[in-house]
Amino acid sequence: MSSTDVSPRPRLTFAAVAVGFAAVASLQSLLIPVLSVIGTDLGADTVGMTWILTVWLITAAVATPLLGRAGDLIGRRRMFLLALAAVAVGSILAAVAPTLGIMLLARVLQGLGGAVFPIGFGVVRDAFPAARVPSVIGALSAIMAVGSGLGTVIAGPLSLVIGWRGLFALPLVLTTAALVITLRGMNETATQPGQRLNGVAAVLLSSWLVALLLPLSAGSLWGWGSPLTIGLLVLAVILAGVWVMVELRSKSPLVDMRMMRIPAVWSTNLTALLTGAAMFGIWAFLPRLAETPLASGFGIGASVSLAGLIMLPLLVTMASVGFVAGPLSRVLPFAAQLSIGALLSAAASVSIALFHDNGVQLAIAAAMLGLGTGLVTSSTPNLIVRSVPANQTGIATGMNANIRTIGGALGTTVFSAVVASSAGPTGAPTEGGYVSAFVVGAALATVGALVPILARPRSRRRVAEVVEPELATV
């Protein structure tokens, strides 16, 4: 990157991206603690409440790589503004939604905001000198991770004061601020004239993502052995295979498969899948374990507010690590940070499985999980960004975010299945079910920690042989 490529207003650029990240990251976790209340007010049954979360997840999964690639091609600033505007409109619509149908439409609009993450990483790569990019990405990753967990902590107590509709004021205020800062302080990035979005590849990518995430999100309601669940999973595999073939044969691929074969890219993506499964599963079930009634013999009977306080150390340690990950990379490479973060997450999961007699024990485990999550979420985009050409940043980080999302859906599904399989005659999960689930989470995170180590080329010469030809052809 030459000095002329660097934004003259990097602080405003960082502020716009940071505020946008915080707004969008909060959208999913903000509703989980109050989902049953929303369902009651809108007359939604269990299926309807599930859809309030699922439509956001699927829309974000589709929008993240497609709008990320569009930003690479036609300019990241305008696509960043588009994604923020969709979130703002969706937040207003959600706050006044009179029916489930209007709420689902609002959640689709909010889901388009998922694209701010890959676009934002591309923006800061363009706006800052190369030496500062790792620290900036680490800070943004910390903000994104904290935003993802913020709703779990504040939604319950806050909704008691302003109601669940008032919760949407948070993303609305943040996106409005991000829009204003972007319009004032973010320069448009370079475009790629003559290139266009590969429509066939875009349709295929969107189709297999929907076919995969839909049964992963709703399979527990439909039944894992139901024809609909199995049929969609099979369809997802077929469509993904066709998509890869189309991309390999295309002169203008949506996702360049040569880029995806770079060791630092594929190993980081695989680790993102495994650690995403572990972390999302732990995040979802740690509060549930804490809220289990005392009468169960193993729960501590925490209220929603207390469960949020137990999760608070996770946010604090996660943010702290994210902001120092960039400078730390001078002595501890990002690949090592990724493995250490995954191992810390595994240790936290084991700790929860073994020690869950009181809130202090759970809070300590949450703090450890925050350290691990902070290292993983800050090192992952840094490894991707430094390994791909600048004009592929949006699609590369978008695919990485999607793979982590798929991992999260898989992890939540696996945790749910393991916990539910232990249910006794009353239908309530047992202690053994929770213990088994957290042991599975630890196993997933441990395998994720080993991937970067096993995938690392054994010499500098080997790095050059593998990486340089790949980048030269992209």
ZIVEN-V443883 format. One line per field, one symbol per residue. ss: DSSP state (a for helix, b for strand, c for the rest). psi: psi as a letter, one per 20 degrees, with the letter a starting at -180 (. if undefined). Layout:
BEGIN
ss: ???
psi: ???
END
This chain:
BEGIN
ss: ccaaaccccaaaaaaaaaaaaaaaaaaaaaaaccaaaaaaaacccaaaaaaaaaaaaaaaaaaaaaaaaaaaaacaaaaaaaaaaaaaaaaaaaaacccaaaaaaaaaaaaaaaaaaaaaaaaaaaaccaaaaaaaaaaaaaaaaaaaaaaaaaaaaaaaaaaaaacaaaaaaaaaaaaaaaaaacccccccccccccaaaaaaaaaaaaaaaaaaaaaaaaccccaaaaaaaaaaaaaaaaaaaaaaacccccccaaaaccaaaaaaaaaaaaaaaaaaaaaaaaaaaaaccaaacccccccaaaaaaaaaaaaaaaaaaaaaaaaacccccaaaaaaaaaaaaaaaaaaaaaccccaaaaaaaaaaaaaaaaaaaaaaaaaaaccccaaaaaaaaaaaaaaaaaaaaaaaaaaaaaaaacccccccccaaaaaaaaaaaaaaaaaaaaaaaaaccccaaaaaaaaaaaaaac
psi: prhiippimhghgggggghgggghhihghhhghjghgggghjkpaggghhhhhghgggghhghghghghhhhgjphghhggggghgggghhgghhjpirhghghgghgghhhihihghgghhghhhhqqhhigghghgghhggggghhighhgigghhhhgirhhhhihghggghgghgggghhjpqqrqrnqiqrpogghgggggghgghghghhhjhhghphjqhgggghgghggghhggggggghiqhmqgoohhgiipghghhggghhgghgggghggghighgghipqhihiirjkqrhghhhhhighghghgggghiihghhihhoqhhhhgggghhhhghggggghhokirhgghhghggghggggggghhhghghggiiqqhjjgghghghghghhggggggghggggggghiipahiipqrghggggghggghgghgghhhghghipqirhghghhggghghhi.
END
